[in-house]
């Protein structure tokens, strides 16, 4: 059971792949959020039961009804929020595997009878992978292979025709304090376009995402393509398959891009990229997490609890435009992109 959010759901996907490879006889049921199902709900060999949190008690009742009369050998209870703990009561299971004591909250321990190994210093994906260790299994390879339908690929080809090196800019995190300043996004976009890259703004259809995109478009010298609100989760995955890099704060699109094999120009100060950055390759991220810890807590990041979020106003100002330009240039060189002078 992991209902949200988009980034965390991408982290669970390799665990599903590992279970299918190492225990192919196992029948898998995933209780998942309504939005998140749109991303991974077509994974083969998995039964999905949707939890629509927007329906409140009715959403819980729908899950309970879908599971009525069923019993499972094991529940991997991969979410500690109280709502998820209460939702887990809908699942009848002999083994209820949850987080270790240090990572538990909201009475999580009352809803499980086994715990994953207590560790610190792990990436979130590795922590989720450890849920199969009590079952005698271990994740030794990470594979996503999230299906993308032909329709999505066709749409993406219309938006990004040809094979021009492309930078996607996904500027918004649901944690708005993680967002970069508008003028800094604009400066990086101007630099990338001056260096010859095709640049496209992407984002969801919400009013805040539209407003942020409009502010960036008003601040740039040369307008990038604006695909904000035009894609879906699957279409975004298809756009990624036609892109070289993505600029984004710590957000769901960061982890979707990593799953798609796209290089991530990650903006990190409020969160630790070693814990929640792009899992496969963090070389292209700007990491100001330690600087943020020193500024706001008066101590290095090594002296604060693992997983601490430094979501303080102004924290992202620690990431300078020149920092990201340097990562952009290094990434382009790594990819063999011939930049304009």
Secondary structure by P-SEA (a helix, b strand, c coil): cccccaaaaaaaaaaaaaaaaacccbbbbbbccaaaaaaccccccbbbbbbccccaaaaaaaaaaaaccccccccccccccaaaaaaaccccccbbbbbccccccccccccccccccccccccaaaaaaaccccccccccbbbbcccccaaaaaaaaaacccccbbbbbbcccccccccccaaaaaaaaaaaaaaccbbbbbbcccaaaaaaaaaaaaccccccccccccccaaaaaaaaaaccbbbbcccaaaaaaaaacccccccccccccccccccccccccccaaaaaaaacccccccccccccccccccccccccaaaaaaaaaaaaaaacccccc
